[in-house]
Amino acid sequence: MTDHREIIRQLGGIRGLARKLRHRNHTTVQGWWERGNIPAHRLDEVLAAAVLPAGASKDAA
């Protein structure tokens, strides 16, 4: 499986992914980076963000 950090990098980095997910604070994604995993209950949300155009948020798609 692809490393969680590579997934975060590919989706715009910590702040970029947080924006795509419309999280109020980037520290949620930063926590995933630091803990070494993306929680299972967030995977669908992250996968949905992966198909968004660059700069778009999940509500804009």
C-alpha positions in Angstrom: 0.0 0.0 0.0 1.1 3.6 -0.6 2.6 5.4 2.3 0.2 7.8 4.0 2.7 10.6 3.7 2.9 10.1 -0.1 -0.9 10.2 -0.3 -1.0 13.5 1.7 1.8 14.9 -0.5 0.0 14.0 -3.7 -3.2 15.7 -2.4 -1.5 19.0 -1.8 0.3 18.5 1.4 -1.0 19.0 4.9 -2.6 22.3 4.3 -3.8 21.5 0.8 -5.5 18.3 1.8 -7.1 20.0 4.8 -8.5 22.7 2.5 -9.8 20.0 0.1 -11.5 18.3 3.0 -12.9 21.6 4.3 -11.3 21.1 7.7 -11.3 24.3 9.7 -7.8 23.5 11.0 -4.9 21.8 9.2 -3.9 20.1 12.4 -6.2 17.2 11.7 -4.2 16.2 8.7 -1.0 17.1 10.4 -1.9 14.6 13.1 -2.3 11.9 10.5 1.1 12.8 9.2 2.7 12.6 12.6 0.9 9.5 13.8 1.7 7.6 10.6 -1.8 6.8 9.4 -5.0 8.1 8.0 -7.9 6.9 10.2 -10.1 4.3 8.5 -13.3 6.4 9.1 -11.6 9.2 7.0 -10.5 7.1 4.0 -13.7 7.6 1.9 -13.4 11.4 2.5 -9.7 11.3 1.4 -10.4 9.2 -1.6 -13.2 11.6 -2.7 -10.7 14.5 -2.4 -8.3 12.6 -4.6 -10.7 13.0 -7.6 -11.3 16.7 -7.1 -9.7 19.2 -9.5 -6.7 21.1 -8.1 -7.8 23.9 -5.7 -11.4 22.6 -5.3 -13.0 21.6 -2.1 -15.4 18.7 -1.6 -18.4 21.0 -1.6 -17.4 22.7 -4.8 -17.3 19.5 -6.8 
